[in-house]
Amino acid sequence: MPRRLRVHLDNAAASFWRESYRELRRHAGDERLPYRLRTRLRAIADDAYRRCARAEARMVVPLCSRRALRAAARTGVPAEEARRTRGVLAERGITAERPIVAIEVRSRGDLFSGAIDLLSAEGYQVVQIGDSSAGLLRGPGVIHATSSANRAAALEAHLLLASAFVICGSAELQWAAARAGTPSLRVDARDPFTAYPVRHDGLFTLATVVDLDTGRQLPIAELLTERYFRHARNCGYRPTSAGDVTAAVREMLDGVRGGWQDTDAQARFRRLVTGAGVALGRRVRHIVEWDAARGFVGDGRLARVQAEQAP
């Protein structure tokens, strides 16, 4: 079947099942109907939702290729641009004599205070990059290279290449670091599939997920289920605790110094994420978009401090 026709049919099917789901859920909430009938309608609605998700997943083209990123060569900055950028770094007090850790802040800067103290004690220059709207980091020797509007692309590109590792809150910077061949720590991820590090020198932490209807904190295992993605709009997110951030940074320092090794818990969690991606890929569009449904999510790992709490 030609791809254009297949996409058209899948789109029509998705639209049909989506509208069916909405109508069935609306009637299932009608308390004038008998309870057994409403229960049956909810079950049929759930089946319609699954059929819609499968049709949508067939239409999705992944935003990226995890295997291609793992195999990609380290990128570089043209020599003339690198010279200009080094001058800009020097003007900001960033020198080549001490190793650099670049940090992007997307939530609360105070949660990084322990990590900054640790990095400073280890002799690192801490450079804040990215958008400054979330606030400025405070701590000994922190250098601010942020922009409240557009990022200084050349400066950031050079810092990615010059840093011993990067701490980031966005998928964009995490993947840019991977393309640059720079180790990274992604914090406050909302699901394991989007944030799973492709390269072996990457870590990530998960935000604490809270069901806003009940106040219940979702265990990490629940983030690997279809139910979580179906109800994510009803969830709130608490940032990674200061203690976990500091522990993850300590693990990054260990990796930079001595190499990257899995604990049993980290290896087990990778297998769980990989298996869940394959199992859910036909039903959850998000997983297909982030290329986590084809049997490979990455060679990195969930930070040790959280992996010990995972299933």
C-alpha positions as CSV (number, residue, x, y, z in Angstrom):
1,M,0.0,0.0,0.0
2,P,1.4,3.5,-0.9
3,R,2.6,5.4,2.2
4,R,0.4,8.4,1.4
5,L,-2.7,6.2,1.3
6,R,-1.7,4.4,4.5
7,V,-1.1,7.6,6.4
8,H,-4.5,8.9,5.1
9,L,-6.3,5.8,6.3
10,D,-4.5,5.8,9.7
11,N,-5.4,9.5,10.1
12,A,-9.1,8.7,9.4
13,A,-9.0,5.8,11.8
14,A,-7.4,7.9,14.5
15,S,-10.0,10.6,14.1
16,F,-12.8,8.1,14.3
17,W,-11.6,6.4,17.4
18,R,-10.7,9.7,19.1
19,E,-14.2,11.0,18.6
20,S,-15.7,7.6,19.7
21,Y,-13.6,7.8,22.9
22,R,-14.8,11.3,23.7
23,E,-18.5,10.5,23.1
24,L,-18.3,7.2,25.1
25,R,-16.6,8.9,28.0
26,R,-19.2,11.6,28.0
27,H,-22.1,9.1,28.2
28,A,-20.2,7.0,30.7
29,G,-20.3,10.1,33.0
30,D,-24.0,10.4,32.8
31,E,-25.3,9.4,36.2
32,R,-28.8,9.0,34.8
33,L,-27.7,5.8,33.1
34,P,-27.5,2.5,35.0
35,Y,-24.2,1.8,36.7
36,R,-23.5,-1.4,34.8
37,L,-24.1,0.4,31.5
38,R,-21.7,3.2,32.5
39,T,-19.1,0.7,33.4
40,R,-19.4,-1.0,30.1
41,L,-19.2,2.3,28.2
42,R,-16.0,3.2,30.1
43,A,-14.5,-0.2,29.0
44,I,-15.5,0.4,25.4
45,A,-14.1,4.0,25.6
46,D,-10.8,2.6,26.9
47,D,-10.6,0.3,23.9
48,A,-11.4,3.2,21.5
49,Y,-8.6,5.2,23.1
50,R,-6.1,2.3,22.5
51,R,-7.2,2.0,18.9
52,C,-6.7,5.7,18.4
53,A,-3.3,5.6,20.0
54,R,-2.2,2.7,17.7
55,A,-3.4,4.5,14.6
56,E,-1.6,7.7,15.6
57,A,1.6,5.8,16.4
58,R,1.6,4.4,12.9
59,M,1.6,7.9,11.5
60,V,4.5,9.2,13.6
61,V,8.0,9.7,12.2
62,P,10.6,9.7,15.0
63,L,12.1,13.2,15.8
64,C,15.5,11.6,16.0
65,S,17.5,8.4,15.7
66,R,19.1,7.2,18.9
67,R,21.3,4.7,17.2
68,A,22.6,7.4,14.7
69,L,23.3,9.7,17.6
70,R,25.3,7.1,19.4
71,A,27.4,6.5,16.3
72,A,27.8,10.2,15.4
73,A,31.3,11.7,15.4
74,R,32.1,14.5,17.8
75,T,31.2,17.9,16.3
76,G,33.6,20.8,16.2
77,V,33.6,24.6,16.1
78,P,35.4,26.3,13.1
79,A,38.9,27.5,14.2
80,E,38.1,31.2,13.6
81,E,34.9,31.0,15.6
82,A,36.6,29.1,18.3
83,R,39.2,31.8,18.7
84,R,36.5,34.5,18.9
85,T,34.6,32.5,21.4
86,R,37.7,31.9,23.6
87,G,38.1,35.7,23.7
88,V,34.5,36.1,24.8
89,L,35.0,33.4,27.5
90,A,38.1,35.2,28.7
91,E,36.2,38.4,29.0
92,R,33.7,36.6,31.3
93,G,36.5,35.3,33.5
94,I,36.3,31.7,32.1
95,T,39.9,30.4,31.7
96,A,41.4,27.2,30.2
97,E,43.4,26.6,33.3
98,R,40.5,25.0,35.3
99,P,37.9,22.5,34.1
100,I,34.5,23.8,33.3
101,V,31.0,22.5,34.1
102,A,28.2,24.3,32.3
103,I,24.7,24.3,34.0
104,E,21.4,25.1,32.5
105,V,18.7,26.0,35.1
106,R,15.1,25.3,34.3
107,S,13.5,25.1,37.8
108,R,15.0,26.3,41.2
109,G,18.5,27.5,41.3
110,D,18.8,26.9,45.1
111,L,18.6,23.1,44.5
112,F,22.0,23.3,42.9
113,S,23.8,24.9,45.9
114,G,25.2,21.7,47.3
115,A,26.3,20.6,43.8
116,I,28.0,24.0,43.2
117,D,29.9,23.7,46.5
118,L,31.0,20.2,45.5
119,L,32.2,21.3,42.1
120,S,34.0,24.3,43.5
121,A,35.8,22.1,46.0
122,E,36.9,19.8,43.2
123,G,38.4,22.8,41.3
124,Y,35.8,23.2,38.6
125,Q,34.6,26.5,37.1
126,V,30.8,26.6,37.2
127,V,29.2,28.5,34.3
128,Q,25.5,29.0,34.0
129,I,24.2,29.0,30.5
130,G,20.8,29.2,28.8
131,D,17.8,31.4,29.6
132,S,18.2,33.3,32.9
133,S,14.4,33.6,33.4
134,A,14.4,30.8,35.9
135,G,16.9,32.7,38.1
136,L,20.6,32.9,38.5
137,L,22.8,30.4,40.3
138,R,24.5,31.5,43.5
139,G,27.7,30.1,44.8
140,P,31.4,30.4,45.0
141,G,32.9,31.5,41.7
142,V,29.7,30.9,39.6
143,I,30.0,32.7,36.2
144,H,26.9,33.7,34.4
145,A,26.9,33.3,30.6
146,T,23.1,33.5,30.2
147,S,20.7,35.3,27.9
148,S,17.2,36.4,28.8
149,A,16.3,36.3,25.1
150,N,18.1,34.3,22.4
151,R,20.9,32.2,23.6
152,A,24.4,33.1,22.5
153,A,24.8,30.1,20.2
154,A,28.5,30.4,19.4
155,L,29.4,30.9,23.1
156,E,27.2,27.9,24.2
157,A,28.6,25.7,21.4
158,H,32.1,26.4,22.6
159,L,31.2,25.8,26.2
160,L,29.6,22.5,25.3
161,L,32.9,21.4,23.7
162,A,35.1,22.9,26.5
163,S,33.1,21.5,29.5
164,A,34.1,18.4,31.4
165,F,30.3,17.8,31.5
166,V,27.0,19.6,31.2
167,I,24.1,19.7,33.6
168,C,20.9,20.5,31.8
169,G,17.1,20.6,32.2
170,S,16.1,20.5,28.5
171,A,16.1,17.7,25.9
172,E,17.6,20.2,23.4
173,L,20.7,20.8,25.4
174,Q,21.0,17.1,26.4
175,W,21.1,16.1,22.8
176,A,23.4,19.0,21.8
177,A,25.8,17.7,24.4
178,A,25.6,14.2,23.0
179,R,26.3,15.5,19.5
180,A,29.3,17.4,20.9
181,G,30.6,14.3,22.7
182,T,30.3,15.9,26.1
183,P,29.1,14.0,29.1
184,S,25.7,15.2,30.4
185,L,23.4,15.1,33.4
186,R,19.8,15.8,32.6
187,V,17.7,16.8,35.7
188,D,14.0,16.8,36.3
189,A,12.9,14.6,33.4
190,R,9.2,13.9,33.3
191,D,9.5,10.4,31.8
192,P,12.3,7.9,31.3
193,F,11.9,7.6,27.5
194,T,12.5,11.2,26.4
195,A,15.4,11.7,28.7
196,Y,17.2,8.4,28.6
197,P,20.8,9.3,27.7
198,V,21.9,7.8,24.4
199,R,25.7,7.8,25.1
200,H,27.4,5.8,27.9
201,D,28.6,9.0,29.6
202,G,25.1,10.4,30.3
203,L,23.0,10.4,33.5
204,F,19.5,11.6,34.2
205,T,17.2,12.2,37.1
206,L,13.4,12.1,37.2
207,A,11.2,14.8,38.6
208,T,8.8,13.6,41.3
209,V,5.4,13.1,39.6
210,V,2.2,13.9,41.6
211,D,-1.4,13.0,40.7
212,L,-3.1,16.4,41.1
213,D,-6.5,14.8,41.6
214,T,-5.4,12.7,44.6
215,G,-2.1,14.1,45.7
216,R,-0.5,10.7,45.3
217,Q,3.2,10.5,44.4
218,L,3.7,8.2,41.5
219,P,6.4,5.6,41.9
220,I,9.0,5.4,39.2
221,A,7.6,2.1,38.0
222,E,4.3,3.8,37.1
223,L,6.1,6.1,34.6
224,L,6.7,3.1,32.4
225,T,3.0,2.4,31.9
226,E,0.4,3.5,29.3
227,R,-1.8,4.8,32.1
228,Y,0.8,7.4,33.0
229,F,0.9,8.8,29.5
230,R,-2.9,8.8,29.2
231,H,-3.3,10.8,32.4
232,A,-0.1,13.0,32.3
233,R,-2.2,16.1,31.9
234,N,-3.5,15.5,35.4
235,C,0.0,15.3,36.8
236,G,2.2,17.9,38.5
237,Y,6.0,17.8,38.8
238,R,8.4,18.6,41.7
239,P,12.0,19.1,40.8
240,T,14.7,16.7,41.8
241,S,15.7,17.3,45.4
242,A,18.9,19.1,46.3
243,G,20.3,15.9,47.8
244,D,19.6,13.9,44.7
245,V,21.1,16.6,42.5
246,T,24.3,16.6,44.6
247,A,24.5,12.8,44.5
248,A,24.1,12.8,40.7
249,V,26.8,15.4,40.3
250,R,29.1,13.3,42.5
251,E,28.4,10.3,40.2
252,M,29.3,12.4,37.2
253,L,32.6,13.4,38.8
254,D,33.3,9.7,39.5
255,G,32.5,8.9,35.9
256,V,34.7,11.6,34.5
257,R,37.6,10.5,36.7
258,G,37.3,6.7,36.6
259,G,35.0,5.7,33.8
260,W,31.3,4.9,33.5
261,Q,30.0,1.7,35.2
262,D,26.4,0.5,35.8
263,T,25.2,-0.7,39.2
264,D,22.9,-3.7,39.1
265,A,20.0,-1.3,39.7
266,Q,20.9,0.9,36.8
267,A,21.4,-2.0,34.4
268,R,18.0,-3.4,35.5
269,F,16.3,-0.1,35.0
270,R,17.7,0.2,31.5
271,R,16.3,-3.2,30.6
272,L,12.9,-2.2,32.0
273,V,12.8,1.1,30.0
274,T,13.9,-0.7,26.8
275,G,11.2,-3.4,27.2
276,A,8.5,-0.9,28.1
277,G,9.4,1.2,25.0
278,V,8.9,-1.8,22.7
279,A,5.7,-2.8,24.5
280,L,4.1,0.6,24.5
281,G,5.4,1.9,21.2
282,R,2.4,0.9,19.2
283,R,0.0,2.6,21.7
284,V,1.9,5.7,22.9
285,R,2.8,8.3,20.3
286,H,5.3,10.1,22.6
287,I,7.5,7.0,22.8
288,V,7.6,6.6,19.0
289,E,8.4,10.3,18.6
290,W,11.5,10.0,20.8
291,D,12.6,6.8,19.0
292,A,12.3,4.6,22.2
293,A,10.1,1.9,20.6
294,R,12.7,0.1,18.5
295,G,14.6,-1.8,21.2
296,F,17.3,0.7,22.0
297,V,17.0,3.7,24.4
298,G,20.6,4.4,25.2
299,D,23.8,3.4,26.9
300,G,23.5,5.9,29.7
301,R,21.7,5.4,33.0
302,L,19.3,6.7,35.6
303,A,21.3,8.4,38.4
304,R,22.4,5.8,41.0
305,V,20.6,7.6,43.8
306,Q,17.2,7.2,42.0
307,A,17.9,3.8,40.4
308,E,18.1,2.3,43.8
309,Q,14.5,3.3,44.4
310,A,13.3,2.0,41.0
311,P,11.7,-1.4,40.4
